Amino acid sequence: MSRGLFAYVTIVTGAAVTLAAAVVVFYPVVLPDSKAWSGVVALTLLTLAGEAFGVRAGKAIFSISLIPTVSMVPLFGPAVAVVTTLVSRLFAHALILRTKFIKWLFNVGQFTLAIGLGSVVFVVLGGNHDYSEFELGELLLPLGGLIVTYFAVNVSLVSGAIALDTGKRFVDTFRGLAPVAFANDLASSSFALFLVFAFVKLSVSGLLIVLLPLFFLQHSYGLHRRLQKQNREILEFTIRTIEAKDPYTSGHSARVASLSRQLAEALSLSAQEVEDVETAALLHDIGKIDFAYSELIGSAGPLSEADREIIRSHPERGALLLTSLSNLSNSVLAGVRHHHEHFDGNGYPSGLTGEDIPLAARIIMVVDTVDAMLSNRPYRSALSVEEVAGELRRFSGRQFDPNVVKGFLQTGMLERAARRSEMDRTPLPLAGVRHGAEVAARHT
C-alpha cells in the first residue's frame, strides 16, 4: 500500500471518530421506552446481518444494510445512527468477514462519516427524530437531504481511495461508481421510508415484515451471482482449451479481457458496460473452437484467400454460438460479432463505420491487436512498445477509434500490457519477420 493511501485512510478514520463523538455530544441519545430500545437492537442486528451477508458484484457489494441504517436517523436520532453504524460495521468487517485491517478500517470510517454528515443535514433541514410525532410530508425533504449527502460522501471517499490505490483519476473513478451507487441509495431511501412507518405502526414485527423479503432478495441475488460465476468459469475453461491448441495464443483472451476492462473503466463506462466489455473480450475468439481454425492460426506461411475467408468467419460464428448456448446480453454478442470492424468501414463482417460499431467492439479491436503485436507469432517476433504505439497512431481513424487509442495510450496501459505479455510470451524457435503495419490484420 502506498503512503498516500495509508495517510488517506488514517484521515478518514480520524474524521469519522471525531464526527461520531461530536454527534453524540450535540444530539444526545434519547430512547424513551422499551419499544425504542427493542427497535435499536433489532435494526442494529439487521444492519449487521445485511453487511455480513452482502453479495459481491465486481468491486461493489450488494447489501441491504443501508436501509436499517438510514431508518435509524428519523426514528432514534443522529447519535444512535452513527454509533450503531460504527459498531455494526466494525463487528461485521473485523470479526465476521475478517476483512484486511486497512480495508475494514476504511469501510468503517467512510460509512460512519457518510451517515454522520447525512444525519446532520437531516436535522438542519428540519427532520424530527421523535418517532411518535412525525408525518410523511415532514419527513420527505430531510430524508432526501440525508440520502443525497450520504451518496455524495460515500462515493467521493471510495473514489478517492480507488484513485490513490490504482493511479486512476478521481473524476473517472467517481463517474464509474456514481450511477450504481445512486440507484442503490435511492432504492434504500424508499425502503427506509416504509421501514420507519412499519416500526411506528407495528413495532419490531413491522421491521421484519419489510426487511425479511429484502433479505430473501439479497440471498437470491447472491445465488444468481454464484451461478454467473460458475458459467463464467466454464467459459474461461473453454477459451483456455481453444487456445491450448496453439502455444502462441495461450492466455491471449484472458489478457485481452483484463486490459479491455481497464480501458473501459478509463473511458468512464458504467459498471454494467464495463462488465459487458470484459465478457465480450474474454469470448471474442470463441468462434475459433472449430479445429479448422487452429491449423490456420498456427501456420507460419502466407494464407490463401480461401484461408482468410475461413478466418474472417470466426466473429459471426462465435456470436451465433453464444446466442445458442447462453443468455448473454446483446451488448456482449455485438462486441463479439463486430470486434474486427474497422473505424473506416474496411473491416468485417458487416463493414460498419465509426460509432456505428459497438463501443465494446472498438475497445476489443484496439486491445486485441495490441496483445497480438506484443506476442511472438510463427510468422514474426513481438514488437516493442514504441513500435506498437507507432502502429496505433498510424492506424488511428482507419482501423481504430481515435478516442479509444487516445485513452489507451494516455493511461499507461500499453506499458502494463507489454510487461504482462512478456511474462506470458512463448519464445520463437527461430527469429521471426516483422511485418510492420500488417501485424494489425495478420494476427487473426
VEXNU-287196 format. One record per residue (C-alpha): residue in three letters; y, x, z. Coordinates in steps of 0.001 Angstrom, whole numbers, padded with zeros to 6 digits, always signed. Example, Ala and Ser with C-alpha at 12.3 -4.5 7.8 and 13.67 -1.06 7.14 Angstrom:
ala-004500+012300+007800;ser-001060+013670+007140;
This chain:
met+000000+000000+000000;ser+003482+001246-000863;arg+006058+001934+001827;gly+008310-000659+000252;leu+005695-003389+000592;phe+004894-002385+004175;ala+008599-002487+005070;tyr+008913-005876+003362;val+006012-007379+005327;thr+007421-005935+008545;ile+010823-007515+007886;val+009291-010886+007019;thr+007140-010871+010158;gly+010057-009837+012372;ala+012280-012538+010883;ala+009555-015145+011418;val+009107-014268+015103;thr+012876-014259+015637;leu+013288-017623+013926;ala+010398-019148+015882;ala+011981-018041+019163;ala+015395-019402+018126;val+013957-022767+017078;val+012123-023147+020401;val+015365-022389+022267;phe+017651-024675+020245;tyr+015163-027506+019691;pro+013087-027707+022894;val+009652-029284+022744;val+009675-032858+023996;leu+006348-034701+023952;pro+006941-037974+025828;asp+003430-039378+026122;ser-000280-038830+025616;lys-000055-040218+022093;ala+002316-037395+021151;trp+000115-034737+022772;ser-003009-036039+021052;gly-001110-036117+017744;val-000030-032473+018098;val-003573-031359+018907;ala-005055-033363+016024;leu-002518-032140+013467;thr-002916-028529+014621;leu-006692-028738+014206;leu-006282-030388+010801;thr-003845-027657+009730;leu-006304-025005+010890;ala-009185-026677+009050;gly-007160-027052+005860;glu-006166-023393+005914;ala-009616-022101+006851;phe-011387-024061+004114;gly-008787-023654+001384;val-010075-023144-002147;arg-009053-020011-004015;ala-007852-020672-007566;gly-006943-017341-009107;lys-004227-015814-006936;ala-003356-019154-005365;ile-005157-021112-002634;phe-005520-024875-002852;ser-005194-026266+000658;ile-004031-029495+002282;ser-002763-027624+005357;leu+000894-028093+004354;ile+000579-031892+004754;pro-000060-031976+008529;thr+002381-029083+008997;val+005242-030925+007278;ser+004477-034193+009086;met+004917-032497+012470;val+008640-031998+011871;pro+009677-035680+011794;leu+007028-036618+014347;phe+007489-033960+017044;gly+010420-031746+016049;pro+011016-028236+014638;ala+009730-026311+017647;val+006301-027952+017591;ala+006041-027482+013809;val+006965-023795+013958;val+004764-022895+016926;thr+001702-024758+015617;thr+002211-023224+012153;leu+002295-019736+013626;val-000734-020300+015878;ser-002932-022136+013352;arg-002268-019661+010514;leu-002783-016691+012803;phe-006080-018077+014061;ala-007289-019061+010579;his-006471-015787+008792;ala-007188-013297+011579;leu-010254-014834+013211;ile-011914-017213+010727;leu-011102-015885+007247;arg-010776-012300+008552;thr-008108-011530+006001;lys-006912-007927+005800;phe-004385-007144+008523;ile-001329-006690+006325;lys-002173-009803+004323;trp-002636-012154+007265;leu+000480-010698+008889;phe+002488-011563+005787;asn+000866-015006+005403;val+001652-015961+008986;gly+005201-014645+008656;gln+006075-016325+005384;phe+004579-019695+006372;thr+006438-019622+009691;leu+009733-018694+008023;ala+009353-021373+005368;ile+008554-024237+007745;gly+011079-022980+010309;leu+014004-022911+007888;gly+012837-026199+006387;ser+012836-027759+009864;val+016395-026607+010499;val+017502-028173+007201;phe+015682-031371+008205;val+017752-031619+011392;val+021025-030642+009685;leu+020515-033471+007165;gly+020223-035973+009982;gly+016471-036006+010476;asn+015295-037683+013661;his+012136-036422+015331;asp+011554-039330+017670;tyr+008517-040864+016015;ser+009087-044235+017662;glu+012509-044877+016104;phe+012997-043647+012534;glu+012829-045758+009384;leu+011750-044882+005836;gly+015268-044821+004373;glu+016473-042451+007089;leu+013585-040066+006523;leu+013732-039514+002748;leu+016765-037192+002496;pro+015892-034939+005477;leu+012247-034709+004387;gly+013336-033894+000827;gly+015555-031104+002154;leu+012659-029770+004228;ile+010330-029634+001220;val+012895-028035-001123;thr+013703-025388+001488;tyr+010044-024728+002201;phe+009354-024392-001537;ala+012258-022004-002153;val+011486-019765+000814;asn+007722-019726+000295;val+007797-018926-003421;ser+010597-016376-003023;leu+008790-014464-000274;val+005445-014479-002099;ser+007118-013435-005371;gly+008809-010557-003591;ala+005517-009327-002150;ile+003723-009549-005502;ala+006598-007822-007299;leu+006543-004922-004828;asp+002757-004671-004977;thr+002400-004797-008775;gly+005704-003422-010030;lys+006481-006634-011910;arg+009961-008095-011993;phe+010730-010603-009235;val+012105-013126-011737;asp+008930-013043-013848;thr+006719-013429-010802;phe+008815-016319-009466;arg+008644-018141-012804;gly+004869-017796-012856;leu+004394-019155-009325;ala+007074-021831-009191;pro+005539-024634-011326;val+002241-024778-009423;ala+003924-024352-006037;phe+006475-027072-006775;ala+003766-029545-007814;asn+001760-028761-004674;asp+004786-029078-002373;leu+005909-032333-003997;ala+002462-033858-003550;ser+002312-032592+000033;ser+005636-034208+000904;ser+004430-037555-000436;phe+001234-037458+001615;ala+003177-036240+004661;leu+005243-039403+004483;phe+002069-041506+004570;leu+000742-039389+007416;val+003870-039935+009522;phe+003726-043707+009244;ala-000043-043772+009701;phe+000399-041978+013022;val+003233-044294+014118;lys+001112-047379+013437;leu-002409-046199+014238;ser-002053-043017+016316;val-004709-040310+015735;ser-007003-042661+013833;gly-004214-043066+011255;leu-004168-039300+010709;leu-007891-039315+009994;ile-007618-042272+007601;val-005063-040379+005490;leu-006409-036829+005735;leu-010195-037233+005591;pro-010158-038373+001935;leu-007945-035358+001175;phe-010480-033053+002818;phe-013170-034529+000583;leu-010849-033950-002378;gln-010359-030335-001335;his-014116-029913-000934;ser-014767-031461-004359;tyr-012219-029151-005913;gly-013996-026228-004271;leu-017305-027309-005804;his-015580-027627-009183;arg-014141-024106-008892;arg-017546-022681-007963;leu-019107-024393-010979;gln-016350-022951-013170;lys-017031-019513-011711;gln-020757-019816-012438;asn-020051-020928-016010;arg-017686-018002-016480;glu-020274-015561-015159;ile-022771-016937-017696;leu-020223-016485-020486;glu-019427-012943-019315;phe-023127-012107-019320;thr-023409-013497-022849;ile-020466-011382-024004;arg-021933-008232-022430;thr-025236-008972-024187;ile-023450-009260-027533;glu-021519-006022-027009;ala-024604-004138-025848;lys-025755-004127-029473;asp-023003-001629-030250;pro-022023+001071-027694;tyr-018610+001432-029328;thr-017602-002126-028397;ser-019135-002128-024912;gly-016667-003520-022387;his-014208-004460-025157;ser-013931-008168-024331;ala-013540-007555-020585;arg-010716-005101-021247;val-009046-007472-023708;ala-009311-010349-021215;ser-007815-008319-018362;leu-004934-006969-020437;ser-004260-010340-022076;arg-003896-011898-018642;gln-001410-009209-017613;leu+000562-009696-020813;ala+000592-013488-020402;glu+001933-013073-016867;ala+004578-010641-018102;leu+005656-013239-020669;ser+006162-015734-017796;leu+003496-018204-018875;ser+002397-020868-016403;ala-000676-020313-014232;gln-002806-022625-016406;glu-001616-020945-019607;val-002427-017523-018153;glu-005931-018675-017272;asp-006443-020130-020760;val-005252-016900-022401;glu-007630-014834-020266;thr-010582-017126-021048;ala-009860-017151-024784;ala-009535-013357-024761;leu-012866-012971-022989;leu-014557-015215-025577;his-012653-014167-028693;asp-015638-012346-030243;ile-018400-014693-029122;gly-018864-015748-032755;lys-020439-012321-033335;ile-023518-013376-031410;asp-025363-013564-034759;phe-027382-010394-035435;ala-025842-010084-038913;tyr-022524-009100-037336;ser-023915-006268-035231;glu-025251-004478-038317;leu-021852-004648-039996;ile-019830-003713-036893;gly-021878-000577-036305;ser-021658+000537-039915;ala-019899+003881-040426;gly-019428+003364-044150;pro-016961+001173-046041;leu-017517-002584-046017;ser-018102-004548-049189;glu-016043-007654-049892;ala-019074-009788-049027;asp-019407-007956-045718;arg-015730-008570-044991;glu-016157-012283-045609;ile-019018-012390-043120;ile-016916-010550-040530;arg-013982-012888-041119;ser-016114-015926-040327;his-016579-014988-036674;pro-013422-016678-035254;glu-014326-020089-036678;arg-017979-019645-035831;gly-017028-018713-032270;ala-014727-021729-031852;leu-017398-024030-033245;leu-019989-022575-030893;leu-017722-023043-027875;thr-016914-026611-028901;ser-020582-027499-028906;leu-021502-025642-025726;ser-018651-026359-023306;asn-015649-028457-022386;leu-013123-025647-022716;ser-009518-026670-023301;asn-008052-026953-026792;ser-005784-024011-025920;val-008809-021760-025355;leu-010535-022932-028529;ala-007338-022405-030565;gly-006953-018913-029122;val-010493-018009-030202;arg-010183-019640-033630;his-006849-018061-034578;his-006869-014620-032948;his-006918-012948-036400;glu-003953-014821-037813;his-001088-012545-038871;phe+002517-013305-037997;asp+003458-013138-041707;gly+000674-015528-042745;asn-001716-012951-044237;gly-004391-013356-041569;tyr-007401-015639-041275;pro-008996-018165-041036;ser-006075-020567-041681;gly-003224-018340-042844;leu-000892-019627-040111;thr+002548-018035-039760;gly+004948-017257-036926;glu+004979-019625-033988;asp+002550-021970-035727;ile-000047-019511-034476;pro-001035-020448-030889;leu+000581-018102-028379;ala-002803-017246-026859;ala-003959-016076-030292;arg-000799-013987-030813;ile-001362-012289-027454;ile-005033-011615-028173;met-004173-010234-031631;val-001993-007532-030066;val-004311-006670-027166;asp-007493-006829-029257;thr-006023-004435-031822;val-004702-002070-029148;asp-008096-001827-027467;ala-009737-001158-030818;met-007241+001600-031664;leu-007741+003220-028252;ser-011539+003245-028675;asn-013781+005557-030656;arg-015493+003829-033556;pro-018146+005100-036003;tyr-015533+005365-038765;arg-012736+007044-036733;ser-011814+008531-033359;ala-009463+006927-030853;leu-005727+007072-031451;ser-003230+008467-028952;val-000770+006304-027003;glu+002056+007472-029266;glu+000106+006594-032394;val-000802+003145-031079;ala+002813+002446-030136;gly+003855+003510-033627;glu+001326+001177-035227;leu+002512-001750-033095;arg+006129-001168-034071;arg+005211-000639-037729;phe+003321-003924-037963;ser+005622-005941-035677;gly+006731-009014-037585;arg+003929-008549-040104;gln+000648-008588-038224;phe+002039-009020-034711;asp+004509-011344-032988;pro+007588-009142-032312;asn+008204-010743-028909;val+004629-010113-027811;val+004828-006494-028993;lys+008128-006052-027150;gly+006668-007482-023945;phe+003600-005282-024257;leu+005499-002038-024817;gln+008143-002648-022157;thr+005759-003273-019268;gly+003744-000044-019328;met+000583-001908-020306;leu-000161+000442-023188;glu-000447+003398-020830;arg-002667+001418-018444;ala-004836+000277-021335;ala-005199+003853-022534;arg-006340+005062-019113;arg-008949+002320-018786;ser-010166+002770-022358;glu-010544+006500-021820;met-012759+005903-018782;asp-014964+003482-020772;arg-014887+005396-024037;thr-018107+006203-025887;pro-017879+009693-027426;leu-018275+010112-031147;pro-021258+012190-032287;leu-019012+013674-034973;ala-015248+013778-035321;gly-014134+010503-036857;val-011494+009987-039510;arg-008178+008474-038510;his-007251+005658-040825;gly-003612+005290-039786;ala-002360+001730-040162;glu-005713+000492-041426;val-007088+000519-037878;ala-005175-002674-037222;ala-007524-004568-039503;arg-010649-002378-039730;his-011662-002738-036063;thr-013228-006133-036720;
